[in-house]
Amino acid sequence: MATATDTQDLVLRPGEYAVAGAGSRIRTLLGSCVSITLWHPRLRVGAMSHFLLAQRGSSGNGVLDARYGAESLDLMITDLAREHVFPAQCDAKVFGGGNMFPGQGVPGALHVGRRNGEAARALLQQRGIRIVSESLFGCGHRQIAFDVSTGHVWVRLVHPVSGFVPLAGDPA
């Protein structure tokens, strides 16, 4: 887990998560991976994940691993509880799940990004956390930046062929 103090910029690598307070910004770059942000509007405390796969295979040593969707969310919820923030009090936003190899793979089969995004939605629903915004699927990478002071998440889609694609409207 990455941790932050006041006015700090954190960069998440795949398989990491962070919990931070106001004055912090958390960034990452997503492809087929997914990021969930959780934000408490009154306390201005938030968490962000960068998970690689929806779930772990049958092997595991019982230690939670942020590389997997459900485990990453559990880790964030546990650390937020230490800050007196509980899941039902949070707004969630979900990002990523891009198809990094369009035109390849088995026709009709879900690519890993689609599985990750659908898993994130289901995990949040199971825990009673409302999703207020999302930017999921499509092709290419997403650069995201979460401002914990405001709860805003800025998204920049990087299309695999044409480069940056500006997104219209307000931050997610």
C-alpha contacts under 8 A as a table, 3 or more apart, distances in Angstrom:
res1	aa1	res2	aa2	distance
1	M	16	E	5.67
1	M	17	Y	5.15
1	M	18	A	5.48
2	A	10	L	7.40
2	A	12	L	7.41
2	A	16	E	7.06
2	A	17	Y	6.16
2	A	18	A	4.68
2	A	19	V	7.24
3	T	10	L	7.98
3	T	18	A	5.66
3	T	19	V	6.04
3	T	20	A	6.37
4	A	8	Q	6.07
4	A	9	D	7.76
4	A	10	L	7.09
4	A	18	A	7.72
4	A	19	V	7.20
4	A	20	A	5.30
4	A	21	G	7.37
4	A	24	S	6.73
5	T	8	Q	6.04
5	T	20	A	7.04
5	T	21	G	7.18
5	T	23	G	7.98
5	T	24	S	7.13
6	D	21	G	7.03
6	D	22	A	6.89
6	D	23	G	5.19
6	D	24	S	6.10
7	T	22	A	7.63
7	T	23	G	4.25
7	T	24	S	4.96
7	T	25	R	7.66
8	Q	23	G	6.61
8	Q	24	S	4.70
8	Q	25	R	6.32
9	D	24	S	5.77
9	D	25	R	4.80
9	D	26	I	5.91
9	D	27	R	7.59
10	L	24	S	7.52
10	L	25	R	6.16
10	L	26	I	4.70
10	L	27	R	6.13
11	V	26	I	5.82
11	V	27	R	4.78
11	V	28	T	5.63
12	L	16	E	5.76
12	L	17	Y	6.56
12	L	18	A	7.56
12	L	26	I	7.14
12	L	27	R	6.14
12	L	28	T	5.16
12	L	49	S	7.73
12	L	50	H	6.81
13	R	16	E	5.70
13	R	28	T	6.70
13	R	29	L	7.98
13	R	50	H	6.99
14	P	33	C	7.69
14	P	50	H	5.39
14	P	51	F	6.14
14	P	52	L	6.46
14	P	67	R	6.94
15	G	49	S	7.64
15	G	50	H	5.58
15	G	51	F	5.05
15	G	52	L	6.30
15	G	65	D	7.62
15	G	66	A	5.03
15	G	67	R	3.84
15	G	68	Y	7.41
16	E	49	S	6.10
16	E	50	H	5.65
16	E	51	F	7.09
16	E	66	A	5.70
16	E	67	R	6.86
17	Y	47	A	7.18
17	Y	48	M	5.50
17	Y	49	S	4.11
17	Y	50	H	6.11
17	Y	66	A	6.74
17	Y	72	S	7.10
17	Y	76	M	7.14
18	A	26	I	7.67
18	A	47	A	5.43
18	A	48	M	5.46
18	A	49	S	6.59
18	A	76	M	7.41
19	V	45	V	7.46
19	V	46	G	5.71
19	V	47	A	4.19
19	V	48	M	6.68
19	V	76	M	6.92
19	V	79	D	6.92
19	V	80	L	6.87
20	A	24	S	6.30
20	A	45	V	5.89
20	A	46	G	5.58
20	A	47	A	6.29
20	A	148	V	7.02
21	G	24	S	6.06
21	G	44	R	6.10
21	G	45	V	4.44
21	G	46	G	6.35
21	G	148	V	6.15
21	G	149	S	7.15
22	A	44	R	5.44
22	A	45	V	6.21
22	A	147	D	7.86
22	A	148	V	5.11
22	A	149	S	4.07
22	A	150	T	7.79
23	G	147	D	7.57
23	G	148	V	6.53
23	G	149	S	5.53
24	S	147	D	6.33
24	S	148	V	5.62
24	S	149	S	6.94
25	R	145	A	6.62
25	R	146	F	5.44
25	R	147	D	4.60
25	R	148	V	5.95
26	I	48	M	7.27
26	I	145	A	5.63
26	I	146	F	5.06
26	I	147	D	6.73
26	I	148	V	7.72
27	R	143	Q	7.50
27	R	144	I	5.59
27	R	145	A	4.31
27	R	146	F	6.27
28	T	50	H	7.48
28	T	143	Q	6.06
28	T	144	I	5.63
28	T	145	A	6.78
29	L	141	H	6.86
29	L	142	R	5.74
29	L	143	Q	4.56
29	L	144	I	6.36
30	L	33	C	5.45
30	L	34	V	6.58
30	L	35	S	7.59
30	L	50	H	7.68
30	L	95	F	7.99
30	L	96	G	5.64
30	L	97	G	7.72
30	L	98	G	7.89
30	L	141	H	5.43
30	L	142	R	5.11
30	L	143	Q	6.41
30	L	144	I	7.83
31	G	34	V	7.73
31	G	96	G	6.16
31	G	97	G	6.39
31	G	98	G	5.32
31	G	99	N	7.35
31	G	100	M	6.42
31	G	113	G	7.57
31	G	140	G	6.28
31	G	141	H	4.48
31	G	142	R	6.48
32	S	52	L	7.39
32	S	96	G	6.20
32	S	97	G	4.29
32	S	98	G	4.56
32	S	99	N	5.99
32	S	100	M	6.34
32	S	112	V	6.33
32	S	113	G	4.01
32	S	114	R	7.70
32	S	116	N	7.46
32	S	141	H	7.83
33	C	50	H	6.60
33	C	51	F	5.64
33	C	52	L	4.66
33	C	53	L	6.93
33	C	96	G	5.90
33	C	97	G	5.48
33	C	98	G	7.49
33	C	113	G	6.16
33	C	116	N	6.76
34	V	49	S	7.70
34	V	50	H	5.72
34	V	51	F	5.52
34	V	52	L	6.77
34	V	94	V	7.13
34	V	95	F	5.62
34	V	96	G	4.60
34	V	97	G	5.44
34	V	113	G	7.49
34	V	116	N	6.22
34	V	117	G	6.31
34	V	120	A	7.63
35	S	48	M	6.55
35	S	49	S	4.98
35	S	50	H	4.59
35	S	51	F	6.39
35	S	94	V	5.80
35	S	95	F	5.20
35	S	96	G	6.39
36	I	48	M	5.58
36	I	49	S	5.40
36	I	50	H	7.24
36	I	73	L	7.93
36	I	92	A	6.75
36	I	93	K	5.76
36	I	94	V	4.67
36	I	95	F	6.57
36	I	120	A	7.36
37	T	46	G	7.03
37	T	47	A	5.55
37	T	48	M	4.34
37	T	49	S	6.67
37	T	91	D	7.95
37	T	92	A	5.46
37	T	93	K	5.19
37	T	94	V	6.52
37	T	146	F	7.72
38	L	46	G	5.35
38	L	47	A	5.15
38	L	48	M	6.46
38	L	87	P	8.00
38	L	90	C	5.67
38	L	91	D	5.59
38	L	92	A	4.65
38	L	93	K	6.79
39	W	44	R	6.82
39	W	45	V	5.90
39	W	46	G	4.23
39	W	47	A	6.59
39	W	90	C	5.04
39	W	91	D	5.26
39	W	92	A	6.61
39	W	148	V	7.25
39	W	151	G	6.04
40	H	43	L	5.66
40	H	44	R	5.39
40	H	45	V	5.44
40	H	46	G	6.22
40	H	85	V	6.92
40	H	89	Q	6.20
40	H	90	C	4.74
40	H	91	D	6.59
41	P	44	R	5.15
41	P	45	V	7.45
41	P	90	C	7.34
41	P	91	D	7.79
41	P	150	T	7.69
41	P	151	G	7.11
44	R	148	V	6.26
44	R	149	S	5.61
44	R	150	T	7.17
44	R	151	G	7.53
45	V	80	L	7.94
45	V	83	E	7.91
45	V	85	V	7.74
45	V	148	V	6.29
45	V	149	S	7.61
46	G	80	L	7.61
46	G	148	V	5.73
46	G	151	G	7.68
47	A	76	M	6.24
47	A	80	L	7.38
48	M	76	M	7.56
48	M	146	F	7.88
49	S	66	A	7.53
49	S	72	S	6.52
49	S	73	L	7.46
49	S	76	M	7.66
50	H	66	A	7.66
50	H	67	R	7.30
51	F	54	A	7.58
51	F	66	A	6.21
51	F	67	R	4.61
51	F	68	Y	5.43
51	F	69	G	5.63
51	F	72	S	6.83
52	L	67	R	5.24
52	L	68	Y	6.09
52	L	69	G	7.47
52	L	116	N	7.66
53	L	56	R	7.16
53	L	67	R	6.48
53	L	68	Y	5.02
53	L	69	G	6.25
53	L	112	V	7.39
53	L	116	N	5.99
54	A	68	Y	5.46
54	A	69	G	4.73
54	A	70	A	7.07
54	A	115	R	6.59
54	A	116	N	4.80
54	A	119	A	5.76
54	A	120	A	7.49
55	Q	68	Y	5.01
55	Q	69	G	5.93
55	Q	70	A	6.68
55	Q	71	E	7.96
56	R	59	S	7.40
56	R	60	G	7.68
56	R	68	Y	6.03
57	G	60	G	7.66
60	G	63	V	7.41
64	L	71	E	5.47
64	L	72	S	7.49
64	L	75	L	7.19
65	D	68	Y	6.25
65	D	71	E	5.76
65	D	72	S	6.45
66	A	69	G	7.02
66	A	71	E	5.68
66	A	72	S	4.00
66	A	73	L	7.78
66	A	75	L	7.18
67	R	71	E	7.64
67	R	72	S	6.63
68	Y	71	E	5.50
68	Y	72	S	5.85
69	G	72	S	5.18
69	G	73	L	6.24
69	G	116	N	7.42
69	G	119	A	7.21
69	G	120	A	6.61
69	G	123	L	7.99
70	A	73	L	5.18
70	A	74	D	6.19
70	A	120	A	7.90
70	A	123	L	6.58
71	E	74	D	5.00
71	E	75	L	6.18
72	S	75	L	5.15
72	S	76	M	6.29
73	L	76	M	5.11
73	L	77	I	6.13
74	D	77	I	5.13
74	D	78	T	6.12
75	L	78	T	5.16
75	L	79	D	6.28
76	M	79	D	5.24
76	M	80	L	6.01
77	I	80	L	5.06
77	I	81	A	6.11
77	I	86	F	7.01
77	I	87	P	6.57
78	T	81	A	5.22
78	T	82	R	6.79
79	D	82	R	5.26
79	D	83	E	7.01
80	L	83	E	5.11
80	L	84	H	6.53
80	L	85	V	5.12
80	L	86	F	6.68
81	A	84	H	4.76
81	A	85	V	4.91
81	A	86	F	5.66
82	R	85	V	7.28
85	V	89	Q	6.92
85	V	90	C	7.72
86	F	89	Q	5.60
86	F	90	C	6.98
87	P	90	C	5.39
87	P	127	R	7.28
87	P	128	G	7.34
87	P	129	I	5.92
88	A	127	R	7.83
88	A	128	G	6.02
88	A	129	I	5.29
88	A	130	R	7.66
89	Q	129	I	7.80
90	C	129	I	6.64
90	C	130	R	7.54
91	D	129	I	6.90
91	D	130	R	5.97
91	D	131	I	6.25
91	D	132	V	6.18
92	A	124	L	7.88
92	A	129	I	6.65
92	A	130	R	5.99
92	A	131	I	4.60
92	A	132	V	5.90
92	A	133	S	7.15
93	K	131	I	5.59
93	K	132	V	5.91
93	K	133	S	4.88
93	K	134	E	5.35
93	K	172	A	7.79
94	V	117	G	7.69
94	V	120	A	7.27
94	V	121	R	7.74
94	V	131	I	7.47
94	V	133	S	6.70
94	V	134	E	4.62
94	V	135	S	6.39
94	V	136	L	7.07
95	F	117	G	7.66
95	F	134	E	5.67
95	F	135	S	4.81
95	F	136	L	5.20
95	F	142	R	7.91
96	G	113	G	7.28
96	G	117	G	7.01
96	G	135	S	6.52
96	G	136	L	4.96
96	G	137	F	6.20
96	G	141	H	7.49
96	G	142	R	6.40
97	G	112	V	7.41
97	G	113	G	3.63
97	G	114	R	5.41
97	G	115	R	7.64
97	G	116	N	5.94
97	G	117	G	5.20
97	G	136	L	5.56
97	G	137	F	4.80
97	G	138	G	7.71
98	G	113	G	5.13
98	G	114	R	7.08
98	G	136	L	6.80
98	G	137	F	4.38
98	G	138	G	5.21
98	G	139	C	4.99
98	G	140	G	5.76
98	G	141	H	6.63
99	N	102	P	5.88
99	N	111	H	6.62
99	N	112	V	7.59
99	N	113	G	5.76
99	N	114	R	7.40
99	N	137	F	6.59
99	N	138	G	6.07
99	N	139	C	4.78
99	N	140	G	6.56
100	M	113	G	7.98
100	M	139	C	5.99
100	M	140	G	5.79
100	M	141	H	7.76
101	F	104	Q	5.72
101	F	105	G	7.88
101	F	139	C	7.89
102	P	139	C	6.94
105	G	109	A	7.55
105	G	111	H	7.72
106	V	109	A	5.49
110	L	114	R	5.94
110	L	115	R	6.33
111	H	114	R	5.43
111	H	115	R	6.45
112	V	115	R	5.09
112	V	116	N	6.13
113	G	116	N	5.05
113	G	117	G	6.21
113	G	137	F	6.81
114	R	117	G	5.20
114	R	118	E	6.12
114	R	137	F	6.30
115	R	118	E	5.27
115	R	119	A	6.01
116	N	119	A	5.11
116	N	120	A	6.23
117	G	120	A	5.13
117	G	121	R	6.44
117	G	136	L	6.55
117	G	137	F	7.35
118	E	121	R	5.23
118	E	122	A	6.31
119	A	122	A	5.11
119	A	123	L	6.03
120	A	123	L	5.15
120	A	124	L	6.26
121	R	124	L	5.41
121	R	125	Q	6.23
121	R	131	I	7.87
122	A	125	Q	5.06
122	A	126	Q	6.06
123	L	126	Q	5.16
123	L	127	R	6.40
124	L	127	R	5.22
124	L	128	G	6.23
124	L	129	I	5.12
124	L	130	R	6.96
124	L	131	I	7.45
125	Q	128	G	5.10
125	Q	129	I	5.90
125	Q	130	R	6.92
126	Q	129	I	7.77
131	I	134	E	7.43
133	S	172	A	5.99
134	E	172	A	7.07
135	S	172	A	7.85
139	C	159	H	6.46
139	C	160	P	7.07
140	G	157	L	6.90
140	G	158	V	5.59
140	G	159	H	4.62
140	G	160	P	5.04
141	H	157	L	5.88
141	H	158	V	4.98
141	H	159	H	6.58
141	H	160	P	7.43
142	R	155	V	6.39
142	R	156	R	5.47
142	R	157	L	4.50
142	R	158	V	5.84
143	Q	155	V	5.70
143	Q	156	R	5.07
143	Q	157	L	6.50
143	Q	158	V	7.53
144	I	153	V	6.57
144	I	154	W	5.47
144	I	155	V	4.62
144	I	156	R	6.50
145	A	153	V	5.42
145	A	154	W	5.21
145	A	155	V	6.82
146	F	151	G	6.73
146	F	152	H	5.92
146	F	153	V	4.33
146	F	154	W	6.61
147	D	150	T	5.80
147	D	151	G	5.60
147	D	152	H	5.49
147	D	153	V	6.28
148	V	151	G	5.09
148	V	152	H	7.31
152	H	171	P	5.96
152	H	172	A	6.24
153	V	171	P	5.73
153	V	172	A	5.24
154	W	171	P	4.96
154	W	172	A	6.05
155	V	167	L	7.47
155	V	171	P	7.12
155	V	172	A	7.11
156	R	164	F	7.06
156	R	165	V	6.86
156	R	166	P	6.44
156	R	167	L	6.64
157	L	164	F	6.04
157	L	165	V	5.48
157	L	166	P	7.01
157	L	167	L	7.30
158	V	162	S	7.87
158	V	163	G	5.23
158	V	164	F	4.43
158	V	165	V	5.96
159	H	162	S	5.62
159	H	163	G	5.02
159	H	164	F	6.06
159	H	165	V	6.54
160	P	163	G	6.20
162	S	165	V	7.77
